[in-house]
Amino acid sequence: MTEYPEELKWKVHGERTIYDNRWIKLNLVDVEPPDGSRFEHHVVKLDRVAVALLVNEKEEVLTLWRYRFAVDQWGYELIGGLVEAGEDPSATAKREAEEETGWRPIGEPEHIVNFQPLPGMVDAQVDAYLWRDFEKVGEPTDGEEAARLEWVPADRLLGLVKQGEVLGSGAIIPVLYYLASRNAGGAPAAG
């Protein structure tokens, strides 16, 4: 087990919420880094997100092609959504896959990675799951999720990431993890 030097850990003296709604919470945290200075630091808190990576027998990844107004950009994303209270993240990923694409994952997924995308200021855990078995059960039930669904060859994804056409860490990190694991000689290890 890794040991961490306690003297390098920041002290938290308290925090206060300055904005809170269903989607985002902004806190000011009274912190003291190891140098002994003390100040308030902004922390954004977002709900936990679960992402589904569906890979078919042709080594194609199911993606959503969509527009994101916050960054004024079109691009590829993976399937995912907010983890509801009391819901297991893998159940969220499975539910979102069916709602957003009409494809229902079958069986237990491989938990491939969890991460915090911007841990210096944002608390927003993301869990990503891989399925290789799924069935088409209908059409997407949420028409706002994507302009189109596209099965993208896994070998093409690295270039799309490099070109900035894969949007957000919730898609980029699982895709890069999957590609690295595949190129390392095997499927991603179960987490």
N, C-alpha and C positions, 0 to 999 in steps of 0.2 A: 504494500500500500504506500502511496506517495505521501511523504510528510511535507507540510507547508509551514514556512517560517511565520509564526504567530506575530512577530514584530512588524511584518510587512502588510498585515491585514488592516484595512481601513476600519475605524470605529464609527458606528452609527449612533448618534445621540438622540435621534428622533426624526419624525417626518410629519409633514402636513399635506393634506390634499388641497390642491388649488383648482382642480377641475375634474369632474367625474361624470360619466354617462355610461350607457350600455356598451359603447365601443372603445372608449379610451379613458384612461385615468392618468392625470399628471400630478406628481408629487414633488415637493421640495424636501430633500433629505439633508439633515444636519449631519455632516460627515467630518471626520478628522483623518487625513492620510498620515502615513508614518512620520512625515516631517513635523507634525505637531500643529500645523495650520488648521483652521476650522472654517468651514463655509457651507452654504446651502448649494446642493447640486440637484438639477432637474432629473427626474426619472419618469419615463413614460411606461405605463403598464398596459399591456394588451392581453386579451384572452389567449389561451393555448390554442394552437392550430395543429391539425392533423392533415397529412398529405398522402395521397395514393399514387404509387408508381405502378402502372399496369404495363407489363411487357409481354407481347405475344410470341408465338413460336417462330416468327420471322425476325425476332429481335427488333421489333418496332415498339415505340413508347406512345401510349395514348396521351395526346396533349389537347389543350384548349387554346385556340387562337382568339385573342380578345384585345380590346382596347382598355387601357387604364388611364382615366382622366387625370389622376393626381400627378402623373409623370408625363402625360400627353404622349403616350406611346402604345403602339400595337406590338404584340409579341406572343410567344408561346409560354404557357404555364402548365403545371401539373394540376391535378384535381385535388381540392382540399377545402377545408372550412373550419369554423370555430368548434371547439370541443364543448359540448353542452354540459351543464352541471351534472355530475355523477356519471357521465358517459366515459367509457374507455376510449382513448384516442384511436385505437385500431377500428373500433366500431364507427367512430366519426368518419374516418377515411373511407371505410366501406360504404357507409350511408351516402356520403358526398359523391362517391364514384357513380353510384346508381342514379342519384338525383341529377347530377350535372351531365352525365353522358349516356345513361340508359344501359351501361354495362355493369353487371353485378359481380363483384369479386366472390370467389368461392374458396372456402377453407380458411385456414389460419395464414396470415401474412408473415413475411419476414420483417421484423423491425430493423430497418437498415441504419437509421441515424436519428439522433435528436440534437438540437442546437439552439443557441440564442443568437439571432442574427446581428444584433448591435449591443453587446452586453455593457458597453460603457455608459449608455443612457437609456436603454430600452430593455424591459423585461417582457419577452414575448417568445416563450418556448414553442418550438416546432418539432413534431415527431413525424417521421416519414416511414411508410410501409410499402413493401413490394409484394405484388401478386403476379403470378404467372398463369393462374387459372381464373377464368371469368366467363360469363355468358351474357349475350345480348338479351335484355328483357323488355326493352321498349325504347321510347324516345326520352331525351332529357326532360325533366319536369320543371326546370328553372331556365327559361329562355334568356335571361340576362347574363348567364354565366359565360357564354362564348358565341362569337360570330360563326365559328365552325369547330368541329372536332377533327383531329388529324392524327393518324398513326405515322409517326416520324421514325425513320430508321435510326437506331441507337448510334450508329457510326456517324450520322450527320449532326448529332446533337452538340458535340464538342465545338464544331464550327459555328453553330447557331449561338452558343454561349459566347464565344469569342467575338462574334459580330454584334453582340448586345441584343439579340432577338429572343433570348429566353429571359423572361421578366421575373425578378425577385429571387431572393435567397431561398424561398420555399420551393422553387423549381430548380434553381442552379445547383444548390448543395446536394440534393438527392440524385440529380442527374450525374454530376461529377463523381459522387461516391459510387454510384452504380457502374459508371464507365471505368473508374480506377479499379474496382473490385473485379470486374470482368476481365480487364487487362492483366490483373495480377494472377490470373489462372483459375479463377473460380467464381462462383456466385457469391454475393455478399453474405457475410456471416450473420446468422441470426443474432439479434441483440437481446 
